[in-house]
Amino acid sequence: MSLETLDLVVPGDSIKLASSNNITLGPNIVVAGDSTLHPTTAGFFVSKNTNKATTLNYVESARGRYVPQVGDLVLGTVVGQFGDYYRISLNENSVDVILNIFSFPNASKKNRPRLQVRELIYARVASTEKNVDVELSCIDPVTGKDGGFGPLNGGYVFNVSTAYSRFLLFTPNAPVLKKMVEKLQFEIAVGVNGKVWVKSDTPKSTMLCAEIISESEKWKQSEIPEKFELLLKKFKKL
């Protein structure tokens, strides 16, 4: 496994590095002799250069509980409204967060989204002050526009691990998404809270996209082309 590789690993795997020089270990990984790393939990192996001389290696745990951080992109469900706020659920069995009715581009008393209970929304974590409700925003802080945030209509939402959602969101040309773009037409929104929303031109195609992404969490990168084609053939027969 090369330093640039991001792949699913489990305890018992061996990750052979070219050199043990200037290697920093992060969470969920230990080093043995001959520059070999061993994961202590299931997750995604990450190796990145922190500077020209040092490489940080760690395993992003597949079992982490989501804790909101400012700037996170999240998928949430509207569960209620009080005053000028919507109450949003980011995960089952977690504390709800809030979204101000004015946290949309050009929002005013007369011009604001009127969200319904159970409606899905894509937003950014704007505030995580201690002893205060976590607050979301649907405004891009750079452009002042929606930036892709707001209600998501139609489509299908499903859960993946928080580690995999981060992998999909922050990995340029994530292998499974790159493969899907070659063969399928779809829209996607990924939240670091472990939720993924997809929408395609037909319900069947939407479910295929969801199945591929969900199943790919268990695949090694080398398995993606073959298993992708198998799922494609399976859905064509339905």
C-alpha positions as CSV (number, residue, x, y, z in Angstrom):
1,M,0.0,0.0,0.0
2,S,1.5,3.3,-1.1
3,L,1.6,6.5,1.0
4,E,-1.0,8.1,-1.2
5,T,-3.5,5.2,-0.9
6,L,-6.7,5.6,1.0
7,D,-8.3,2.2,1.6
8,L,-10.5,0.2,3.9
9,V,-8.4,-1.7,6.5
10,V,-9.2,-4.0,9.4
11,P,-7.2,-5.3,12.4
12,G,-4.8,-7.9,11.1
13,D,-3.9,-6.0,7.9
14,S,-0.3,-5.0,7.3
15,I,0.5,-1.7,5.6
16,K,4.0,-1.7,4.3
17,L,5.7,1.7,3.9
18,A,8.7,2.5,1.8
19,S,10.5,4.0,4.7
20,S,10.1,4.5,8.5
21,N,11.8,7.9,8.4
22,N,9.8,11.0,9.4
23,I,6.6,9.1,10.0
24,T,4.0,10.4,12.5
25,L,1.4,8.0,13.8
26,G,-2.2,9.2,14.5
27,P,-5.1,7.4,16.0
28,N,-6.0,3.7,15.6
29,I,-2.6,2.5,14.1
30,V,0.6,1.1,15.5
31,V,4.0,0.4,13.9
32,A,5.9,-2.9,13.9
33,G,9.4,-3.6,12.5
34,D,10.4,-3.1,8.9
35,S,8.2,0.0,8.6
36,T,5.0,-2.0,8.8
37,L,1.8,-0.4,10.2
38,H,-1.1,-2.3,11.7
39,P,-4.6,-0.9,12.2
40,T,-6.1,-1.4,15.6
41,T,-9.7,-0.8,14.4
42,A,-11.7,-1.1,11.2
43,G,-11.7,2.1,9.1
44,F,-10.0,4.0,6.3
45,F,-6.2,4.3,6.2
46,V,-5.1,7.9,5.6
47,S,-1.5,8.9,4.9
48,K,-0.8,12.6,4.1
49,N,2.1,14.9,4.1
50,T,2.0,17.5,6.9
51,N,5.1,19.1,5.5
52,K,7.9,18.2,3.2
53,A,9.7,16.0,5.8
54,T,6.8,14.4,7.7
55,T,4.0,12.0,6.8
56,L,1.0,11.6,9.1
57,N,-0.6,8.1,9.1
58,Y,-3.8,7.1,10.9
59,V,-7.0,5.1,10.5
60,E,-10.3,7.1,10.4
61,S,-12.5,4.9,12.6
62,A,-15.6,3.4,10.9
63,R,-17.5,3.6,14.3
64,G,-17.1,7.1,15.4
65,R,-20.1,9.1,16.8
66,Y,-20.6,12.4,15.0
67,V,-19.8,15.5,17.0
68,P,-20.6,18.8,15.2
69,Q,-17.7,21.1,14.4
70,V,-17.9,24.6,12.8
71,G,-17.7,24.4,9.0
72,D,-19.0,20.8,8.8
73,L,-21.3,20.0,5.9
74,V,-24.3,18.0,7.2
75,L,-27.6,16.4,6.1
76,G,-30.5,16.9,8.5
77,T,-34.2,16.3,8.8
78,V,-36.6,19.0,9.9
79,V,-38.4,17.8,13.1
80,G,-40.2,21.0,14.2
81,Q,-40.3,24.7,14.4
82,F,-40.3,27.2,17.3
83,G,-40.3,31.0,16.8
84,D,-37.7,32.0,14.2
85,Y,-36.0,28.6,14.3
86,Y,-36.4,25.1,12.7
87,R,-35.3,22.2,14.8
88,I,-33.1,19.8,12.8
89,S,-32.2,16.2,13.6
90,L,-28.7,15.2,12.3
91,N,-28.7,11.7,13.6
92,E,-30.9,9.3,15.5
93,N,-30.4,9.4,19.2
94,S,-28.5,12.7,19.1
95,V,-29.4,16.1,20.3
96,D,-31.3,18.2,17.7
97,V,-29.7,21.4,16.3
98,I,-31.3,24.6,15.1
99,L,-31.6,26.5,11.9
100,N,-32.7,30.2,11.9
101,I,-35.3,31.1,9.3
102,F,-33.0,34.0,8.2
103,S,-30.0,31.7,7.6
104,F,-30.8,31.5,3.9
105,P,-29.6,33.9,1.2
106,N,-31.8,37.0,0.9
107,A,-34.2,35.7,3.6
108,S,-36.7,38.1,5.2
109,K,-40.0,37.9,7.0
110,K,-41.8,37.9,3.7
111,N,-39.2,35.9,1.8
112,R,-38.0,32.8,3.5
113,P,-38.2,29.1,2.9
114,R,-41.1,27.4,4.6
115,L,-39.8,24.0,5.5
116,Q,-42.0,21.1,6.4
117,V,-41.5,18.4,9.1
118,R,-39.5,15.5,7.7
119,E,-38.1,17.6,4.9
120,L,-34.4,17.0,4.2
121,I,-31.9,19.8,4.2
122,Y,-28.2,20.3,3.4
123,A,-26.5,22.8,5.6
124,R,-23.2,24.0,7.2
125,V,-22.5,24.0,10.9
126,A,-22.2,27.7,11.8
127,S,-21.9,27.7,15.6
128,T,-21.1,25.3,18.3
129,E,-21.0,27.5,21.4
130,K,-20.9,25.7,24.8
131,N,-24.2,25.3,26.5
132,V,-26.1,26.6,23.5
133,D,-27.8,24.7,20.7
134,V,-25.6,24.0,17.7
135,E,-26.7,26.2,14.9
136,L,-26.7,25.6,11.1
137,S,-26.7,27.9,8.2
138,C,-27.6,27.5,4.5
139,I,-25.5,30.5,3.4
140,D,-22.0,30.0,1.8
141,P,-19.8,32.2,4.1
142,V,-17.5,33.0,1.1
143,T,-20.0,34.0,-1.6
144,G,-23.1,34.9,0.6
145,K,-25.2,32.7,-1.7
146,D,-26.7,29.2,-1.2
147,G,-23.6,27.3,-2.3
148,G,-25.6,24.2,-2.8
149,F,-27.2,24.4,0.6
150,G,-30.9,24.2,1.3
151,P,-33.8,21.8,1.0
152,L,-33.2,18.5,-1.0
153,N,-36.2,17.5,-3.0
154,G,-36.9,13.9,-3.9
155,G,-34.0,11.4,-4.0
156,Y,-33.1,8.9,-1.3
157,V,-31.1,9.4,1.9
158,F,-29.2,6.6,3.7
159,N,-26.5,6.1,6.3
160,V,-22.8,5.3,6.0
161,S,-20.2,5.5,8.7
162,T,-18.9,8.9,9.6
163,A,-15.4,7.8,8.5
164,Y,-16.7,6.8,5.0
165,S,-18.8,10.0,4.6
166,R,-15.6,12.1,5.3
167,F,-13.7,9.9,2.8
168,L,-16.3,10.5,0.1
169,L,-16.5,14.2,0.8
170,F,-12.9,15.1,1.1
171,T,-11.1,12.6,-1.2
172,P,-10.5,14.2,-4.7
173,N,-11.8,11.7,-7.3
174,A,-13.0,9.2,-4.7
175,P,-12.7,5.9,-6.7
176,V,-16.3,4.7,-6.4
177,L,-17.8,8.2,-7.3
178,K,-15.4,8.5,-10.2
179,K,-16.6,5.1,-11.5
180,M,-20.2,6.1,-11.0
181,V,-19.7,9.3,-13.0
182,E,-18.5,7.3,-15.9
183,K,-21.6,5.2,-16.1
184,L,-24.5,6.9,-14.3
185,Q,-26.2,10.3,-14.1
186,F,-26.9,11.4,-10.6
187,E,-26.9,14.2,-8.0
188,I,-25.3,13.7,-4.6
189,A,-24.9,15.4,-1.3
190,V,-22.7,14.0,1.5
191,G,-22.9,15.0,5.1
192,V,-20.0,14.3,7.5
193,N,-22.7,13.2,10.0
194,G,-22.8,9.9,8.1
195,K,-25.6,10.6,5.7
196,V,-25.7,10.5,1.9
197,W,-28.4,11.8,-0.4
198,V,-28.6,10.7,-4.0
199,K,-31.0,11.4,-6.8
200,S,-31.1,10.1,-10.4
201,D,-33.5,10.2,-13.3
202,T,-35.5,7.2,-12.2
203,P,-36.3,5.5,-8.8
204,K,-34.4,2.4,-10.1
205,S,-31.3,4.3,-11.0
206,T,-31.5,6.2,-7.7
207,M,-31.6,3.0,-5.7
208,L,-28.7,1.6,-7.8
209,C,-26.6,4.7,-6.9
210,A,-27.5,4.2,-3.2
211,E,-26.6,0.5,-3.3
212,I,-23.3,1.1,-4.9
213,I,-22.2,3.7,-2.4
214,S,-23.5,1.8,0.5
215,E,-21.8,-1.5,-0.5
216,S,-18.6,0.2,-1.6
217,E,-17.8,1.0,2.1
218,K,-16.9,-2.7,2.4
219,W,-14.8,-2.8,-0.7
220,K,-11.0,-2.5,-1.2
221,Q,-10.1,-0.1,-3.9
222,S,-8.8,-2.9,-6.1
223,E,-12.3,-4.5,-5.9
224,I,-14.3,-1.5,-7.0
225,P,-14.3,-2.1,-10.9
226,E,-15.4,-5.7,-10.6
227,K,-18.0,-5.3,-7.8
228,F,-19.3,-2.1,-9.5
229,E,-20.0,-4.0,-12.7
230,L,-21.7,-6.9,-10.8
231,L,-24.1,-4.5,-9.2
232,L,-24.8,-2.8,-12.5
233,K,-25.7,-6.1,-14.1
234,K,-27.8,-7.1,-11.1
235,F,-30.0,-3.9,-11.4
236,K,-30.3,-4.2,-15.2
237,K,-32.0,-7.6,-14.6
238,L,-34.6,-6.1,-12.2
